[in-house]
Amino acid sequence: MKKLLNLVTLMVVIVVLLVACGQSESSSEDKTIVVAATPTPHGEVVKKAAEQLKDKGYKVEVREVNDYKIPNKLLDKGDVDANMFQHVPYLNAEKQSHGYKIEEVGKVLTTPMGVYSKKHKSLKDLPQGAKIYISNNPAEEGRFLSFFVKEGLIKIKKGVKIEDAKLDDIVENKKDLQFDNQQGAEFLPKTYNNNEGDAVIMNSNYAIDNGLKPLEDSIAVEDESSPFANILAVQEGHKDDQKFQDLLKAVQSQEVRHYIEDEFDGAVIPAK
């Protein structure tokens, strides 16, 4: 009987230890956040925000990716906890194409799209029939068109949000602008350098790599109110999880905003 009692006691102790270990491991996992992000600027911004989260016991890891098709795939499979690299129109297009269960936690920054030209000083200077080179990413078409809608050079169908607009939604084109969308975004700097067409629309990362300063060298550039701000995203149903709200608060903090403004000199803008 005594042996049986000792055996039961031992089993209870083992169970308690296993539960305690499990809780400790679970707690540790809850304090670890793995974020898929492009190296610059998103990865750098997450790393800066991670400094603040150390005090709350979080360990933030950045998994750097360069291929835009990878971060949502990783997040949807649960290989990472969050990602930061995309704006909402791009996420919506990805969800429609692949069925991803991903949602926005909040807006973080804008890598401003700019219009660049070696021939003209402003959008109003563009001649009749001007050729505008844009990338072949359909999720960005509304973004390209937003410059010309804002300037009053084109109009799109009523009821269509600019972030959802497509080239086919143009209903008025005063200067008969021609949009060429036959090449990938990575080839647009070469098109600009070769002085092809009348203007080229590029994102700031490509402009910077090409030695351009978006605020100084573009003839038009997005500002902080752009609806194309890049977001922090997580799996559906988890945006209100405490660790993701803490991460959002950190990447939106004044400290990180100042870091973005100082580090990237206008090439990256904190979201409004």
Beta strands, then each sheet from edge to edge (+ up, - down):
strand 1: 32-37
strand 2: 59-64
strand 3: 82-87
strand 4: 102-110
strand 5: 114-116
strand 6: 131-135
strand 7: 154-156
strand 8: 170-173
strand 9: 178-183
strand 10: 199-202
strand 11: 220-221
strand 12: 230-235
strand 13: 269-270
sheet 1: 2+ 1+ 3+ 12- 4+ 13-
sheet 2: 9+ 6+ 10+ 5- 11+
sheet 3: 7+ 8-
end
